[in-house]
Every structure is written in C-alpha cells, then in structure tokens.
Amino acid sequence: MIGIVMFFVALFALLLGFPVAFTFGGIALIFGVWAEGIEMFAFMPYRIQSIMENTVLMAVPLFVFMGLVLQKTRLAEQLLESMGRLFGGVRGGIAISTVLVGALLAASTGVVGASVVAMGLISLPVMLKYNYDKGLACGTICASGTLGQIIPPSIVLILLGDVLGVPVGDLFQAAIWPGVMLVGAYIVYILIYAKMNPEAAQCIERDESISRKEEVFKALKAVIPPLALIIVVLGSIFAGVATPTESAALGGAGAILLSLLYRQFSLQMVYDAAKETVKVTAMVFAILLGATAFSMAFTYTGGDYLVEEWMLAIPGDKWGFLIITMIVILILGFFIDFVEICFIIVPILAPVAELMGINMVWFAILVAMNLQTSFLTPPFGFSLFYLKGVAPKGITTRDIYRGVMPFIGIQILVLASLLIFPGFYGM
C-alpha cells in the first residue's frame, strides 16, 4: 500500500500549492528511501539520459516555438477580423467565427494561453458591443482556445505518444476527426442558442462600402498562409516524408517565414519567442524528471500491481475499466494540470489497458479529449484564468464559469460518442 499512500500524499501536496516537479521528485525520494533504500535510485541517471536523448520529445520545444512566433505576428487578429466579416450576418456569427479561428489557431499554434488571450482581447469586446450574452461570449472563447489540446499538432498528443509508446503521427491522424466533431458541435450549439435567444447573439450590420467579393478575398488572404503552414507540417507527417520532430522544425522555419510575410519579423521577436520556449520546455521536462522518479518509486513499492489488480476486478471488463478511467481523469482534471496526468496517471493505467487488449491509439485520443476538458473545469481551469486576466471590468468570474458549463457538457458528449462509437471516428 506504500505506493498508493505516496500517490495521495502527492495529490494533497499539489492541492496545497507545492511546485509540481519538486513535489513528485521529493515525495518519490522520501518514500523510495523509506521502502527500498537509496540504492533504488541508482539507475535514475540512466533514465534521465534516455529522456534527454528521446527524439520524440524534441518536437515539444519546436512546436512551442512555432506557436509563440505565430502568436506575435498578429495572425489571430487578422483571422478574427476577416472571419467576423464573413459570418457577421448570421445570428451568433461572431461566436461561430471565434470557434473557426480557434480551430485554425489550434492547428497552427497549439498554444492555449496565446489563443484565449488573443481572442479575449479581440473578439470579446466586439461580442459585448453587439449585446451578446456574457456567458456565451466567455464560454465560446475559453472552449475555442482549448482546441489546441486535441487538434494536431498538439503537445498533449506528443507527450501521450511518448508515454504510451504510440507513434505520434498515428495520434495526429486519429485526432483529426474528433477535433472536427468538437468544432462542429460547438457551432451547432451556438446556432441553437442564437435561435432560442435572438437578443443574446445578434447579427452585425454589413459594411456596404465593402463588396461581398472583397470580404471573401480578405478572409482568404488571412486564412491561406496559416492553412498552408498546417498542410506542410501535418501533411509531411501523414505522407511519411518527415517524422513529427522534423515537421516541428519545418513548422518553426515556416512560422519565421510567416512573420516576414506579415511584416512582424524582428530579432527581438525571435529572442522573446525563444526565451519563452525555453521556460515552457524547462517546466515540462522538470515535471517529467520528477514524474520519472515518482513512477520508479511507485513501481518498486508494488503500487502498479495493486492498481492493476483493482482495475482488472472492475465489473464490465474493458468497458468498466474505460468508464472508470475517464471519470477519474475528468475529476483529477478539476485540480491538477494535464502534464501531471500525462506523466503520473497515464503510465499507471497504460499496462492495464494493454493487458485488456485496448487499442492504444484510441485510448490515447480518449485521454487527450478528456485532458482538454481540464482546461475548462473550475476551479483550476487555465483557460478561465487566461480570459479573466484580459476580460473587461464588466465580466465576472461567475459569467466565465456559467459560460463554460455548456461547452464542458459538449466535450463530455463528444468524449462519450468517441468511447461508444470508435468506428465512427475511424478507430
């Protein structure tokens, strides 16, 4: 039972606000030495070396850099303005354009914070100006900003690919249809909401000085460059021309080219993007090292066998296991970050999933879809904090929480459909 006690002590320490990497590493050291002695960590340097030499994980800083460069090119602003004009005549049109831009930003940048902040600064004031319901406006922005967790190239999928030993390219391909389904579900909800509450999602009056043809041309001009980058990055993986790491490097170079195209290139911009990339990468790898020590201590103390025994005893065979797993990850997502869940919870559950003959690509997509929900769930949903940080004074935390609830429900419904009808998604 030592491993189980260690797990709950780690969760409690995280809830108290202790730094994640040091919590996992420190608790692993204390319990590991107590249970097995200091000799247990003799192989730790070799594990660290294998992590640092992992070519799959090299894609993480490269995709982060690509996203940060694109964040600084006014890409989101131009996309939102163009899409807003195209869909402005439809009830709920600004919210629909926000969802579509969120999907494009997810596929080109994948940085949740950047997407939510950009749309919060640009799209939220416009929606409030046209008397959109505050909850609908906030919920749309938060939900659209988190699409980067499931739509490739997603950092979550790269981490899950490494943890589960599944090719990242396969995960990217498998994630496309669930991502498209989620975008479609958001748009359907907005259209229904606007139909039932016409005053809460009004149309924008068209600018008669600009022809429809000009509007479409401007929209295409804003959409085509990032779309071309998406096709190059993902297309090179799907065609088997490049590995995810190589395509990430290609994406970084493409982002620099786009910054030149948008006339936003400067050495200072590259320096700032590189500096932020180092910070994010250092955070991810510090957590990974702490999690490696934790999983090592957990395994040595027999915690993995105990979990396996409990999971195999769940009624309903693999369906019982999958349902319980999804509920546990969903609840944990309320309190801890996706990186900790990827590195601590998933490695514990993965051997049981393999033992039950579950398709690991399908399992990874289920987990990724579930982890996306963690960005929206109060009290620690990161998207909620990002939006609150840039929202006008009239927007309260209650407005944001109220707004995200329907979108959390939509995500759970799409997750349930992926669980029940995997064949529909090509799994």
C-alpha positions as semicolon CSV with decimal commas, in nm:
position;residue;x (nm);y (nm);z (nm)
1;M;0,000;0,000;0,000
2;I;0,303;0,232;0,021
3;G;0,270;0,334;-0,347
4;I;-0,099;0,423;-0,303
5;V;-0,027;0,631;0,009
6;M;0,255;0,804;-0,182
7;F;0,013;0,886;-0,466
8;F;-0,243;1,051;-0,235
9;V;0,027;1,240;-0,042
10;A;0,149;1,381;-0,379
11;L;-0,207;1,488;-0,473
12;F;-0,255;1,656;-0,135
13;A;0,079;1,841;-0,169
14;L;-0,021;1,964;-0,517
15;L;-0,354;2,096;-0,383
16;L;-0,158;2,287;-0,116
17;G;0,030;2,461;-0,399
18;F;0,374;2,299;-0,385
19;P;0,570;2,311;-0,717
20;V;0,481;2,006;-0,926
21;A;0,827;1,881;-1,027
22;F;0,972;1,910;-0,675
23;T;0,659;1,755;-0,519
24;F;0,685;1,441;-0,731
25;G;1,064;1,418;-0,702
26;G;1,074;1,490;-0,327
27;I;0,792;1,251;-0,232
28;A;0,945;0,978;-0,452
29;L;1,278;1,022;-0,272
30;I;1,124;1,011;0,078
31;F;0,900;0,707;0,018
32;G;1,156;0,530;-0,204
33;V;1,435;0,553;0,055
34;W;1,193;0,451;0,331
35;A;1,067;0,145;0,137
36;E;1,373;0,021;-0,055
37;G;1,675;0,230;0,044
38;I;1,880;0,484;-0,155
39;E;2,006;0,207;-0,390
40;M;1,667;0,215;-0,561
41;F;1,766;0,539;-0,738
42;A;2,098;0,402;-0,872
43;F;1,951;0,380;-1,224
44;M;1,799;0,729;-1,213
45;P;2,088;0,893;-1,412
46;Y;2,034;0,643;-1,698
47;R;1,662;0,720;-1,703
48;I;1,735;1,093;-1,719
49;Q;1,982;1,036;-2,002
50;S;1,724;0,834;-2,202
51;I;1,468;1,117;-2,157
52;M;1,717;1,377;-2,280
53;E;1,805;1,161;-2,583
54;N;1,438;1,099;-2,675
55;T;1,390;1,236;-3,028
56;V;1,008;1,238;-2,998
57;L;1,022;1,484;-2,708
58;M;1,242;1,716;-2,917
59;A;0,920;1,809;-3,102
60;V;0,784;1,980;-2,788
61;P;1,013;2,289;-2,785
62;L;0,998;2,314;-3,165
63;F;0,616;2,321;-3,177
64;V;0,606;2,560;-2,881
65;F;0,849;2,792;-3,064
66;M;0,635;2,774;-3,380
67;G;0,326;2,870;-3,182
68;L;0,494;3,158;-3,000
69;V;0,633;3,308;-3,321
70;L;0,287;3,292;-3,484
71;Q;0,134;3,446;-3,171
72;K;0,345;3,757;-3,227
73;T;0,254;3,803;-3,596
74;R;-0,100;3,944;-3,541
75;L;-0,224;3,622;-3,702
76;A;-0,520;3,582;-3,461
77;E;-0,624;3,944;-3,503
78;Q;-0,634;3,926;-3,884
79;L;-0,815;3,591;-3,881
80;L;-1,081;3,713;-3,638
81;E;-1,143;4,035;-3,828
82;S;-1,181;3,851;-4,161
83;M;-1,396;3,569;-4,025
84;G;-1,609;3,817;-3,830
85;R;-1,699;3,999;-4,153
86;L;-1,784;3,671;-4,330
87;F;-2,016;3,537;-4,059
88;G;-2,134;3,868;-3,911
89;G;-2,470;3,850;-4,092
90;V;-2,560;3,520;-3,918
91;R;-2,706;3,518;-3,566
92;G;-2,420;3,416;-3,341
93;G;-2,182;3,483;-3,633
94;I;-1,906;3,640;-3,422
95;A;-1,911;3,339;-3,186
96;I;-1,900;3,099;-3,485
97;S;-1,606;3,288;-3,635
98;T;-1,433;3,269;-3,294
99;V;-1,471;2,888;-3,294
100;L;-1,335;2,858;-3,651
101;V;-1,041;3,087;-3,573
102;G;-0,978;2,886;-3,254
103;A;-0,957;2,571;-3,467
104;L;-0,713;2,736;-3,712
105;L;-0,500;2,872;-3,428
106;A;-0,505;2,526;-3,265
107;A;-0,371;2,365;-3,582
108;S;-0,110;2,637;-3,640
109;T;-0,001;2,749;-3,292
110;G;-0,140;2,498;-3,040
111;V;-0,069;2,741;-2,750
112;V;-0,383;2,756;-2,534
113;G;-0,285;3,067;-2,338
114;A;-0,199;3,263;-2,653
115;S;-0,526;3,166;-2,827
116;V;-0,751;3,251;-2,531
117;V;-0,575;3,583;-2,462
118;A;-0,577;3,687;-2,830
119;M;-0,947;3,609;-2,873
120;G;-1,031;3,758;-2,535
121;L;-0,867;4,087;-2,635
122;I;-1,008;4,100;-2,990
123;S;-1,333;3,903;-3,004
124;L;-1,482;3,960;-2,656
125;P;-1,518;4,343;-2,685
126;V;-1,691;4,301;-3,026
127;M;-1,936;4,043;-2,887
128;L;-2,015;4,265;-2,587
129;K;-2,063;4,565;-2,820
130;Y;-2,337;4,371;-3,004
131;N;-2,502;4,272;-2,673
132;Y;-2,400;3,907;-2,677
133;D;-2,482;3,716;-2,361
134;K;-2,169;3,742;-2,142
135;G;-2,174;3,371;-2,062
136;L;-2,197;3,269;-2,429
137;A;-1,915;3,508;-2,525
138;C;-1,683;3,389;-2,245
139;G;-1,763;3,020;-2,291
140;T;-1,703;3,036;-2,668
141;I;-1,361;3,199;-2,624
142;C;-1,246;2,960;-2,348
143;A;-1,366;2,648;-2,535
144;S;-1,223;2,760;-2,871
145;G;-0,888;2,839;-2,712
146;T;-0,852;2,484;-2,576
147;L;-0,893;2,315;-2,916
148;G;-0,513;2,311;-2,942
149;Q;-0,509;2,020;-2,695
150;I;-0,682;1,780;-2,936
151;I;-0,629;1,928;-3,285
152;P;-0,278;1,839;-3,414
153;P;0,000;1,934;-3,374
154;S;-0,087;1,903;-3,005
155;I;0,170;1,897;-2,724
156;V;-0,064;1,666;-2,528
157;L;-0,058;1,410;-2,812
158;I;0,324;1,426;-2,831
159;L;0,354;1,360;-2,456
160;L;0,094;1,080;-2,468
161;G;0,269;0,925;-2,769
162;D;0,592;0,909;-2,569
163;V;0,427;0,778;-2,250
164;L;0,219;0,511;-2,428
165;G;0,483;0,416;-2,686
166;V;0,249;0,502;-2,977
167;P;0,376;0,677;-3,296
168;V;0,291;1,048;-3,272
169;G;0,199;1,057;-3,643
170;D;-0,071;0,793;-3,580
171;L;-0,210;1,002;-3,293
172;F;-0,214;1,316;-3,508
173;Q;-0,411;1,135;-3,779
174;A;-0,653;0,979;-3,529
175;A;-0,718;1,314;-3,356
176;I;-0,839;1,500;-3,667
177;W;-1,198;1,366;-3,676
178;P;-1,265;1,406;-3,301
179;G;-1,132;1,764;-3,332
180;V;-1,358;1,836;-3,630
181;M;-1,655;1,684;-3,445
182;L;-1,589;1,908;-3,145
183;V;-1,572;2,222;-3,363
184;G;-1,897;2,118;-3,536
185;A;-2,069;2,053;-3,201
186;Y;-1,967;2,399;-3,073
187;I;-2,108;2,567;-3,387
188;V;-2,437;2,371;-3,368
189;Y;-2,476;2,472;-3,001
190;I;-2,415;2,840;-3,083
191;L;-2,668;2,832;-3,370
192;I;-2,933;2,667;-3,149
193;Y;-2,862;2,911;-2,864
194;A;-2,886;3,209;-3,101
195;K;-3,214;3,074;-3,245
196;M;-3,367;3,032;-2,899
197;N;-3,226;3,361;-2,760
198;P;-3,215;3,609;-3,055
199;E;-3,129;3,905;-2,831
200;A;-2,830;3,724;-2,681
201;A;-2,643;3,671;-3,013
202;Q;-2,725;3,949;-3,259
203;C;-2,612;3,995;-3,619
204;I;-2,360;4,257;-3,732
205;E;-2,477;4,508;-3,987
206;R;-2,282;4,472;-4,310
207;D;-2,045;4,746;-4,422
208;E;-2,196;4,834;-4,760
209;S;-1,876;5,011;-4,870
210;I;-1,708;4,667;-4,900
211;S;-1,846;4,416;-5,150
212;R;-1,902;4,053;-5,059
213;K;-1,630;3,955;-5,305
214;E;-1,378;4,181;-5,126
215;E;-1,479;4,034;-4,789
216;V;-1,420;3,679;-4,915
217;F;-1,087;3,780;-5,072
218;K;-0,966;3,941;-4,745
219;A;-1,075;3,634;-4,549
220;L;-0,886;3,402;-4,785
221;K;-0,581;3,627;-4,767
222;A;-0,583;3,591;-4,387
223;V;-0,661;3,218;-4,385
224;I;-0,437;3,079;-4,663
225;P;-0,088;3,145;-4,509
226;P;-0,155;2,968;-4,175
227;L;-0,351;2,697;-4,360
228;A;-0,052;2,640;-4,589
229;L;0,172;2,601;-4,283
230;I;-0,072;2,349;-4,130
231;I;-0,077;2,147;-4,455
232;V;0,303;2,147;-4,477
233;V;0,354;2,047;-4,112
234;L;0,080;1,782;-4,083
235;G;0,097;1,675;-4,448
236;S;0,467;1,593;-4,419
237;I;0,390;1,363;-4,121
238;F;0,086;1,194;-4,275
239;A;0,266;1,138;-4,608
240;G;0,555;0,975;-4,424
241;V;0,801;1,232;-4,560
242;A;0,903;1,363;-4,217
243;T;0,893;1,250;-3,854
244;P;0,696;1,468;-3,606
245;T;1,027;1,614;-3,484
246;E;1,139;1,704;-3,837
247;S;0,798;1,851;-3,922
248;A;0,813;2,056;-3,598
249;A;1,145;2,203;-3,716
250;L;0,981;2,272;-4,052
251;G;0,694;2,442;-3,867
252;G;0,936;2,666;-3,677
253;A;1,102;2,774;-4,003
254;G;0,757;2,824;-4,160
255;A;0,650;3,044;-3,868
256;I;0,954;3,265;-3,924
257;L;0,859;3,293;-4,294
258;L;0,503;3,392;-4,197
259;S;0,636;3,656;-3,960
260;L;0,827;3,800;-4,259
261;L;0,511;3,783;-4,470
262;Y;0,307;3,968;-4,205
263;R;0,598;4,216;-4,162
264;Q;0,630;4,133;-3,793
265;F;0,981;3,984;-3,803
266;S;1,249;4,121;-3,575
267;L;1,543;3,973;-3,388
268;Q;1,380;4,085;-3,062
269;M;1,066;3,888;-3,153
270;V;1,272;3,574;-3,221
271;Y;1,464;3,625;-2,894
272;D;1,140;3,667;-2,692
273;A;0,982;3,358;-2,855
274;A;1,299;3,152;-2,791
275;K;1,315;3,269;-2,428
276;E;0,951;3,174;-2,361
277;T;1,008;2,840;-2,537
278;V;1,294;2,762;-2,301
279;K;1,072;2,844;-2,000
280;V;0,787;2,619;-2,117
281;T;1,024;2,336;-2,216
282;A;1,213;2,357;-1,886
283;M;0,881;2,334;-1,699
284;V;0,767;2,028;-1,896
285;F;1,100;1,845;-1,861
286;A;1,134;1,931;-1,490
287;I;0,791;1,775;-1,432
288;L;0,891;1,476;-1,648
289;L;1,206;1,414;-1,438
290;G;1,006;1,440;-1,114
291;A;0,739;1,212;-1,258
292;T;1,005;0,959;-1,367
293;A;1,137;0,938;-1,010
294;F;0,780;0,910;-0,880
295;S;0,678;0,629;-1,119
296;M;1,004;0,447;-1,038
297;A;0,929;0,458;-0,663
298;F;0,562;0,370;-0,726
299;T;0,662;0,061;-0,929
300;Y;0,932;-0,055;-0,684
301;T;0,687;-0,038;-0,392
302;G;0,435;-0,255;-0,581
303;G;0,177;0,018;-0,639
304;D;0,141;-0,073;-1,008
305;Y;0,044;-0,434;-0,925
306;L;-0,216;-0,313;-0,677
307;V;-0,370;-0,072;-0,930
308;E;-0,367;-0,347;-1,195
309;E;-0,542;-0,585;-0,955
310;W;-0,810;-0,327;-0,870
311;M;-0,868;-0,230;-1,233
312;L;-0,895;-0,590;-1,353
313;A;-1,154;-0,654;-1,079
314;I;-1,384;-0,375;-1,210
315;P;-1,712;-0,521;-1,347
316;G;-1,768;-0,490;-1,722
317;D;-1,418;-0,590;-1,835
318;K;-1,259;-0,325;-2,066
319;W;-1,576;-0,108;-2,076
320;G;-1,586;-0,086;-1,698
321;F;-1,214;-0,001;-1,696
322;L;-1,253;0,269;-1,966
323;I;-1,554;0,433;-1,799
324;I;-1,386;0,442;-1,455
325;T;-1,060;0,568;-1,613
326;M;-1,239;0,852;-1,795
327;I;-1,428;0,954;-1,479
328;V;-1,108;0,952;-1,269
329;I;-0,912;1,160;-1,526
330;L;-1,206;1,403;-1,559
331;I;-1,222;1,455;-1,181
332;L;-0,843;1,488;-1,148
333;G;-0,854;1,748;-1,429
334;F;-1,051;1,975;-1,194
335;F;-0,747;2,001;-0,966
336;I;-0,422;1,916;-1,147
337;D;-0,262;2,004;-1,480
338;F;-0,258;1,787;-1,795
339;V;0,122;1,741;-1,775
340;E;0,100;1,572;-1,433
341;I;-0,187;1,350;-1,552
342;C;0,015;1,252;-1,863
343;F;0,327;1,159;-1,668
344;I;0,177;1,014;-1,348
345;I;-0,175;0,877;-1,405
346;V;-0,146;0,752;-1,765
347;P;0,167;0,533;-1,707
348;I;-0,017;0,363;-1,418
349;L;-0,324;0,288;-1,635
350;A;-0,146;0,205;-1,964
351;P;-0,028;-0,150;-1,871
352;V;-0,385;-0,243;-1,768
353;A;-0,521;-0,106;-2,099
354;E;-0,265;-0,312;-2,293
355;L;-0,346;-0,622;-2,087
356;M;-0,715;-0,583;-2,179
357;G;-0,630;-0,558;-2,550
358;I;-0,747;-0,196;-2,585
359;N;-0,628;-0,013;-2,898
360;M;-0,365;0,226;-2,755
361;V;-0,422;0,493;-3,023
362;W;-0,791;0,502;-2,932
363;F;-0,703;0,506;-2,560
364;A;-0,462;0,799;-2,615
365;I;-0,725;1,003;-2,804
366;L;-0,982;0,936;-2,528
367;V;-0,733;1,060;-2,267
368;A;-0,639;1,366;-2,480
369;M;-1,006;1,460;-2,527
370;N;-1,057;1,422;-2,153
371;L;-0,749;1,630;-2,071
372;Q;-0,879;1,910;-2,294
373;T;-1,180;1,938;-2,062
374;S;-0,942;2,004;-1,769
375;F;-0,862;2,345;-1,920
376;L;-1,227;2,449;-1,875
377;T;-1,326;2,293;-1,544
378;P;-1,338;2,518;-1,234
379;P;-1,167;2,589;-1,003
380;F;-0,826;2,546;-1,174
381;G;-0,909;2,555;-1,546
382;F;-0,626;2,750;-1,708
383;S;-0,844;2,895;-1,985
384;L;-1,066;3,054;-1,722
385;F;-0,766;3,230;-1,565
386;Y;-0,631;3,344;-1,903
387;L;-0,964;3,500;-2,001
388;K;-1,025;3,658;-1,661
389;G;-0,682;3,824;-1,689
390;V;-0,775;4,013;-2,009
391;A;-1,155;4,047;-1,973
392;P;-1,315;4,394;-1,936
393;K;-1,434;4,505;-1,590
394;G;-1,797;4,410;-1,659
395;I;-1,706;4,040;-1,689
396;T;-1,719;3,849;-1,360
397;T;-1,577;3,509;-1,271
398;R;-1,937;3,388;-1,244
399;D;-2,001;3,491;-1,608
400;I;-1,699;3,286;-1,720
401;Y;-1,795;2,979;-1,511
402;R;-2,157;2,998;-1,632
403;G;-2,042;3,031;-1,992
404;V;-1,809;2,729;-1,997
405;M;-2,059;2,482;-1,843
406;P;-2,246;2,404;-2,171
407;F;-1,912;2,362;-2,353
408;I;-1,789;2,119;-2,084
409;G;-2,112;1,926;-2,141
410;I;-2,047;1,923;-2,518
411;Q;-1,692;1,794;-2,465
412;I;-1,820;1,514;-2,239
413;L;-2,085;1,420;-2,501
414;V;-1,824;1,406;-2,781
415;L;-1,595;1,205;-2,549
416;A;-1,885;0,964;-2,480
417;S;-1,953;0,928;-2,855
418;L;-1,582;0,853;-2,912
419;L;-1,598;0,590;-2,636
420;I;-1,922;0,425;-2,760
421;F;-1,875;0,459;-3,140
422;P;-1,498;0,443;-3,207
423;G;-1,564;0,310;-3,558
424;F;-1,738;0,636;-3,649
425;Y;-1,406;0,815;-3,590
426;G;-1,204;0,554;-3,780
427;M;-1,054;0,397;-3,464
